[in-house]
Amino acid sequence: MDQNLPIDVLDYILSSILDLRTLCSTVQVSKRLNTVYKARQRSLRAAVARNEVGPALPAALRLARYDTDAQMVWQDFNWQGFTEDSDYEIDWALAQELSANAEAMCEFESLYSQMFKDCRNKTSQLTVSESRKFARALYRLGLYFKRWSNDWESHLDERVWDEDDDPEDEDDDGEKREWEETAKSMREDQLIFLKSTASTDEERRELCAAFVFLRDHAFPWAYTTFGTTYATNYIPDSIQFNDMRALARVLSRREHHSYPGSQLPFENSDVTAELVPPIVNRLGIDVTTIEPTLLLDGPTRNDPCDHCGELSGQKLFTESNWYLLYGYISLREICSTGFKGNLMRNLAEASRINIYFNAQAFSLPAFLREIFDGAAARGVAGADKNLLLCLKCVQGVVEAQAMNWWLDRKRAEGQTIGDDCWYGYECRTQTHKAGHAGRLNHFCLNKGKPGPPAPTVLLPSSHVPHPPANQPPLP
């Protein structure tokens, strides 16, 4: 068919391809297509690159060029001819970097969109203008962090003097002075580079908004997903954004249990201490007043929780986006709040609970589905999978229902539930006597105490046992 089509038509068809990898494959299936491609490869690659990367292509090209040009990592490299306005020829090495970075950017934009524009949709709902501002700012941050991470890694490695030597050692003093002078010069060049990357006040505000999104939202979300029932991962105070793809790999699996924490780049705190201050303190922007929503064109939606009515922006959760809770509720928090008292030290049950939650096949949405289905069957208010609930209300359902959920699972497996222990989840004996822990049910309230004050979401009153008149001795 392509033999009869004019070259301009074939050019139009090829330029409509959505990504560079597909373009590469397509031009190899037909001699005529390959001929057209060879005649117009520069314009075709540019057109398809724009289709794949979007309106932030100039910033994306500059970052990809840095990743593929060994000379650009030199400290004395002249950047004047390599701006976002430069005409970069897209060879296949650069095309691969563009594609890989575009995939990463898609994950960032989708998460940003879910967090701040439309919590129900996994794919980005940003307008073209919003997408351009968001992606351009992240590409610029990516270039800044990569460019100066390398320099600071090298310079920090040159601190060779011995801090324990004689303080009057002139050789050490000279080395320190020389090192500090170089560091001072680097800091000035670094600020000049950052300001040239975002040349207007508005672009610098956008850069800061993207930085705040990474520091306060994307990174904490990712680090939380790496936690276990035993420990919640430490979340760094700041970021070293020298590998956006590593973080994007975590975000790409946000519907599933997370990758190991080693997938995120190593945080060199000394390098971070040099890279972050120019953004936070020296751009002339008060970062404490900047919100990620600055990148949106219009006012942000501030939707209420369907149960309690609290305004929660887009931090709302329903069955279709429960996977987002991987980054908001740690497994340790689920277990510590849902399995109260000494249950996580119960000699018969604690190990089984840990195995369930820490298994690679664990699914938070599946867990919540069982929790909500069981709660709805018991007539619990607010336990509706289709409601948009704030984080507090979701946690309330989990806290109130986790013990019943565990008992339901045991019954479904054909296990017999023993008689309730008098002291319920507060029993201390369950932590050091395996026979007692396995014989009696501890997933219940302490019968010697009145029920707790009713939270927003609680079991029906018929499930709360009343304390008897006589209390047995403490086990």
N, C-alpha and C positions, 0 to 999 in steps of 0.2 A: 504493500500500500504506500509506503513512504517514497517509492520510486516515482510516483506521479504527483507528489505534493511539492509545491514551490519551496525553495530554501527558506524564505521568510516565514512560511507556515511552520516548517520544522523547527526553525529557530524559536518561534513563539511557543511551540509545544515543549521544547527542551527547557526554555527559560521558565516554564510554569512548574517544573519539578520541584518538590518541596525540600529536598535535602541533597547535599553534595555527594553522599555515598550512592544514592539512587541515580544521580546524574552519571557518575562514573560507571555504574553497571549498565545503564541504558545505552550509552554510546558505544558499547562493545557488542551489542546484539545485532547491529545493522551497519553495513559498510557505508550506506548513505548518511545515516545519522552520525557516524564517526567522521565523515567528511565535513558535514556541517559543523560539528563540534570543533574540529581542528581549525576551521576557517574563522570561527568566532568564539574560541574558548575563553578569552579574557572576559568578554561581556557576558557570556553564558554563566561562567563561574560566579561573577559578581551578582547576577540576577538571582541565581539559585541560593547563593549565600544569604542574600537579603530575605528570601523566602524562609530559609531555615532559622536565621538568627533574629530577624525582625528589625524594627527601626533603630535598635542600638548597635547596628552593624559597625559603624566607624570605631566605637570604643572596643568592640569585640575583636576587630581586625588588629588593633594596636596591641591588645593583650596576646593574641595568637602569634603575632609577629615576634613579640618578646620571647615567647616560649620556643620559637623555632630558629631564632637568630642568635648564635653563640656570642657575637660581638656585643649585643645589647646588654649583656650582664656585666660588661667591664665598667668600672667606676668612672672612667674618663670618657665614656661613650657620649657623643654629641646627639642629644635628643631633638634638636631643633628641626631636623628634617623628618621626624617621625611623630607627627601629631595625628589627631583624629581626622584631620582634613587631608592627610597624605593619601596618595593613590597607591594602595598596596596591591601588588599582583598576587593572586591567590594560586599558589602552587599546591601540590597535593599534600605536602607536609603541613602547610598552613591550613589547608582544608580540613585535615584530620583534627587539628587543634580547635578550629572553629566549631566543628561538629560536637566534639567532646564537651567543650565549654557551653555550647548551646543546650545540650542535654542537661547539664548541671543547672544552668540558668532556669530551665523549664521547671525543675523541681523547686528551686527557691521561689519562683514567682507563684507557683501553685500553692505552696504553703503560705506565702504572704497573703494571697487572695483569700484563702480559707480563714486565716486569722483575722483579717481586717475588712473584708468586703462581703464574702458570701460563704458562711461556714458549711453549707450543705454540699457545695460542689468541690470535688477534688481537683478538677482542672481550673486553670486561671480564668477569672471573670473580669480581668482588668481591661480597660479600654486601650486602644493603640497608644494614646498619649501617656497613660499610666504605666503601661508596659515599657515604653521607651525610657521614661524617667527612672523606673525601678532598675531595669537591666543596665542602663548606662551607668548608674551610680555603682552598681555591684561590679561591673567590669572594671571601672576605674579604681575601686577599692582593691580588686584582685591584682591589678597591675602595680599599684602602690605597695601592697604588702609583699608581693613577689620581688619587686625591684629592690626594696630596701631590706628585706629579710636576709637576702644573700650577703649584702654589704655588712650588715651588723653581725651576722654569724661570723664572718671572717675577721672583722675588727675586734670583736669580743674575744676571739681565740688568740689575739695578739697580746693579751694582758699577761705577760710572762714574768713580771717582777714578783718577787717573794714578799708578801705582806709581813712576814715574820722577821725579815732581815733588819739590819741596823737602820733605823729611820734616818740616819745621817748619810746613808750610802748615796753618793752623788750619781752613780750610774743608774740606780733605781729611780731617783728623782728625775733624771733626764728622760728616762723611758716613760715615766708617768706623764710628764709634761707634754711630751711628743704625742702620746696616746690621746690625752685630753684635747690637745689642739686639733688633732685629726677628727676626734669625735664631735667637737664643736662645729667644725667645718661641715661634717656630714649632716649634722642636725639642721644647719642653715640650708644646705643644698636639698635636703629632704623636704623642708617646708616649701621651698621654691618649686620643687617638682609637684608637690601636692596641690599647691595653689594653681599651677599651670594646668594641672589635670582638670580641675574644676575652676574655671576662670571668673565666674560671676558669683555674687552672693547667693542667688537662687540655686545655682548648681552646687554650691558648697553646702547649703541647707539640705539639698537632696542627698548629697554624699553622707552627711551626718545622719539623716533619717535611715539610710540603708545600713550604716554602721550600727545604729541603735537596734535596728531589726535583727542584725546578726548577733550582737552582744547580749541583748536582753530577751530575745525570743527564739531565734533559730538554734543557737548553740545550747542554751539551757534545755530546750525541748529535746535535742538530740542526746545530750548527756544523760537526761533523766531516763531515756529509753534503755540505757545500758545497765541500769540498776537491777539488783536481785532482791529477793526477800531478806537477804542477810545484810545488804548494804546499799545505800543510795550513792551513785557516783558523785564525786566532787565536781562542782561546776565552776570553771575558772571565772575570775572577775573580769577578765578581758580576753581578747581573741588574737590569734595569730593567723590571719586569713591567707595562708600561703598555699593552700590546696583546697579550692572550692569544691573540687570533684569528690573528695573524701566525705565531706559533709553531705553533698548531694546524694551520694550512695546510701547514706543513712535515711535521708528524707524520701528517697525513691521507694523504700520498703516500709513506709510508715503505716501501711495496712497490715503489717505482719510483725512478728517478734523481731527485735532489732539485731543488726550486725554486732559483733564484738566491739568493745570500746577501742581496740587497737586500730580500727579503721579510720579514726580521726587523727589528724596530724599532731605530732608531738608539740606540746606547748613549751617553748623556751621562754621562760618568764623574763630573762634579761633582754631578749630581743623585743618581746612585747612591750616592755617598759620604755623602749626607744620608739616604737612604731605608733603607739596609741596617743601619747600626749599631743603631737601636732594636730591630730583630728579633734581631740577633746578641748585643747586649751589654746591653740595658736591660729585657728582659722578665722577668728573673730566671730564665731558662732557659739552661743550658749547652748551646749548640747543637752543640758538638763531640761531645756524647754522644748526640745525636738521630739516629736512622736513619729513613729513609722508611717502613720496615716498621712503625713505631709505629702507623700508621693501620690495620693489619690486626688482626682480632679475636683471632687465635690465633697460635701459633708459626709461623714461616716455614719453608717447605720448603727443605732444603739438600741438593739432589740431587747425586749424583756424576757425573762425566764417564764415559760408557760405555767410553771407551778407556783413559784413564790413571787413573781412579778418584778424581781430585781433587774434593773437595766444592766446588761452585760456585754454591750457591744456585739461582737460576733463570737465571743467565747461561750458558745452554746452548743449543746451536744444532743444528738438524736441517733437512732440506730444506724443511720447511713454514714455517720462520721465518728462513731465511737472510737475508731482506731486513733484519732487525734489524742485521745486520753493517754496513750502510751507515753507521751511527753509531758503530761500534766499531773498524773498520779503515779508515783513510783510503786513498784510491787511491794516494797517494804511498808509503804504507807497503807496500802490496801490491807495487808495482813495485820499491821499493828492496830488499825482502827476497826477492822471487821472482826478479827479474832481477838477479843478483849482479854484483859487480865493476864492469866498465865497460859492461855491456850497455845501460844507459839512455843511454849516450853513443855507441853504435854508429851510424855514419853511415848504414848501410843499414836498420837495424831500429828504432831508437829512435823515430823519427817515427811509424812505423806503430803501435807499441805505444801511444804517447801518443794517437793518433787513436782507437784502439779504446776505451781507457778513458775518455777525455774526451768521447766522443760523447754527444749527448743521449739516444740510444737505448740507451746502455749499461745492461745489467742485471747486477747483482752475483749474483743467484741463478742466472742462466743461465751466467755465468762459472764459478761454483762447481760447477754441475752438470757442466760439461765437465771441470773439474779432477778432480772425484771419479770420474766415469765412466772417465776415462783412467787414474787411479791404481788403481782397482779392477781394470781390465783388466790392469794390470801386477802385480797381486797385492800392493799396498801395504797394510800393516797399518793399520787404523783408518780407511781411506778408504771408509767406508760411509755413504751419504746418509741412512740411516734411524737411525743412531746419534745420541744426544744428546751432542755434543762440547763441551768447554770452549773458550774463545777461543784458548787456547794450542795446543790440538790442531788446531783449524781452521787457524790460522796455520801450524802445522807442515806440514800437507798442502799448503797454498798455496806455502810456501817451497820444499818439496822437489819440487813438481810443475810449477811455473810454466814452467820452461824446456822440459820435455817437452810441456806443453800448447801452447806457442807453435809448436813444431816440428810437432805434430799438426795444428794449424790450417793451417800452410803446406802440408803434404802433402795435406790435404783440399781445398785450393784448387788443387792440381795443380802446386805448385812443387817443384822439385828441391832437396834439401838437399845442400849442398856438403860436402866433406871437413871433418873437425874441425880447427880451428886448434889447434896444439900447446898454446898457453897458454889456450885456452878463454875463459871470460868475463873472465879477468884480462888478456887481451891489450890492450896499450896502442895498438897500431897501428890497431885498429878505430875508434879515436876521431879519427884524423886522416888516414886513407887509405881513401877510399870504395871503391876497387877491392878492397882486401883485406877490408874489412868485408862486402862483398856476395858475394865469391867463396867464402869459407870460412865454416863454421858455428862460431859462438862460443857457442852455447847448450849448452855442455858443460864438463866439469871441466878444470882445468890438468893436462895429462898429466905435467908435470914435478914434481907434488906428490902425496904420498899423499892418499887420500880423507879428508875431515873426519871427526871422531868422529860416530858414528851418533846422530842425534836421535831423539825419540820416534817420528816418522814419517819414513821414508826410502825411497828406491828400493830394489828388490831388489839384492842384492850383484852380480848379473850385469851391472847397468847401470853399475857403478862401474869405469872403466877403470884398469888397473894401469900405473904409470909404466914406460916402457921403460928399457933400460940406458943408452942414449945420448940426451942432451938436446941439441936444436939450439940455435944461438945465439938470444938474445932478439931478437924482431922489433922 
